[in-house]
Amino acid sequence: MADDPVVEALKRIDTKLAALLAIVVDGHLRDTEMAKPRPRTIDKMLVDVGLTQVEVARLLGKTPQAVGQVLQKDKKGTGKPQAAGGGDS
């Protein structure tokens, strides 16, 4: 059975509201210095809350490939500490 179009629309709205909330909270925490949010790009933040690479690309005026490259850099830069010169990713 296919999902109801209304349910699908509500899921998309929920994801977009989560993205907006993540951006607002991240900015508030940085501005007030109440906490130190982990460093991550806006691309990563939006993907973390459920937007697809295509949606992030459209929102930021980038190509999906450009978003993918940023996410790969984030993954390499924020992963577990590795021995110098090594890594499997």
Secondary structure, DSSP 8 states (H G I E B T S, - for coil): ----HHHHHHHHHHHHHHHHHHHHHHHHHHHHTSS------HHHHHHHTT--HHHHHHHHT--HHHHHHHHHHHHHHSSS---TT----
